[in-house]
């Protein structure tokens, strides 16, 4: 989804785990920075050898590990970074940051992707290094929603005040949230998909996103 407008965040999508490996080659042909996006579980099973190759052969790139604390795409299986096994037993949590440093990344930092300003600042800082690794860490929204239900909490639900919405689409571009839908010149929120995080409300310049009472 992030490869299509209005996001336009990817130039190439090949297969699960290919990003860092492909970036090794792209870095030799591009005259601009190459960014490899990879998930946390995918980093463990396919990203580490490619990162070592980048360091060993000095292929400049920025690696962003999107750590949502689970293997959400294939059924919410745990992975070495979650601190538990497939049977639910507690396990030693393997640090993505420690692995990146051990592989030889010359800059490693972590940020919360909900803090957009911090994320932008970290990307700018990372691009001044040869092979930096950033970890964007925030639990999957579905996991957080399930945990709130276990505690008996009801997630907040948001809606868009059409009188305040100017159709700038900043909420859609900045958050990538599937609950935000552009209808004509306005944005609407699918209540069934809203996780109640409130990020859209924080980025809206006209304060058009409000909590449903």
SULTA-V840525 format. One record per residue. N is the residue number from 0. PSI is psi as a letter, one per 30 degrees, with the letter a starting at -180 (none if undefined). Layout:
n = [N & N]
psi = [PSI & PSI]
This chain:
n = [0 & 1 & 2 & 3 & 4 & 5 & 6 & 7 & 8 & 9 & 10 & 11 & 12 & 13 & 14 & 15 & 16 & 17 & 18 & 19 & 20 & 21 & 22 & 23 & 24 & 25 & 26 & 27 & 28 & 29 & 30 & 31 & 32 & 33 & 34 & 35 & 36 & 37 & 38 & 39 & 40 & 41 & 42 & 43 & 44 & 45 & 46 & 47 & 48 & 49 & 50 & 51 & 52 & 53 & 54 & 55 & 56 & 57 & 58 & 59 & 60 & 61 & 62 & 63 & 64 & 65 & 66 & 67 & 68 & 69 & 70 & 71 & 72 & 73 & 74 & 75 & 76 & 77 & 78 & 79 & 80 & 81 & 82 & 83 & 84 & 85 & 86 & 87 & 88 & 89 & 90 & 91 & 92 & 93 & 94 & 95 & 96 & 97 & 98 & 99 & 100 & 101 & 102 & 103 & 104 & 105 & 106 & 107 & 108 & 109 & 110 & 111 & 112 & 113 & 114 & 115 & 116 & 117 & 118 & 119 & 120 & 121 & 122 & 123 & 124 & 125 & 126 & 127 & 128 & 129 & 130 & 131 & 132 & 133 & 134 & 135 & 136 & 137 & 138 & 139 & 140 & 141 & 142 & 143 & 144 & 145 & 146 & 147 & 148 & 149 & 150 & 151 & 152 & 153 & 154 & 155 & 156 & 157 & 158 & 159 & 160 & 161 & 162 & 163 & 164 & 165 & 166 & 167 & 168 & 169 & 170 & 171 & 172 & 173 & 174 & 175 & 176 & 177 & 178 & 179 & 180 & 181 & 182 & 183 & 184 & 185 & 186 & 187 & 188 & 189 & 190 & 191 & 192 & 193 & 194 & 195 & 196 & 197 & 198 & 199 & 200 & 201 & 202 & 203 & 204 & 205 & 206 & 207 & 208 & 209 & 210 & 211 & 212]
psi = [e & f & f & l & k & g & e & h & f & k & f & k & j & d & l & k & g & f & e & e & e & e & f & e & e & e & f & f & f & k & g & l & k & k & k & k & k & k & l & e & e & e & e & e & f & f & f & e & e & e & e & e & e & e & e & e & g & h & j & k & l & k & k & j & j & j & j & g & g & l & i & e & e & g & g & h & k & l & l & f & f & f & g & l & l & f & f & f & k & k & l & k & k & k & k & e & e & e & e & e & e & e & f & g & k & f & k & k & l & k & l & j & f & f & i & e & e & e & e & e & e & e & e & e & e & e & f & f & l & e & i & l & k & k & j & j & k & k & k & k & e & e & e & e & e & e & e & e & e & e & f & g & k & k & k & k & k & l & l & k & j & f & f & f & k & g & g & f & g & e & e & e & e & f & e & g & k & f & f & k & k & j & j & b & g & l & k & l & k & j & e & f & f & k & f & g & f & g & e & e & e & e & f & k & f & g & h & f & k & l & k & k & none]
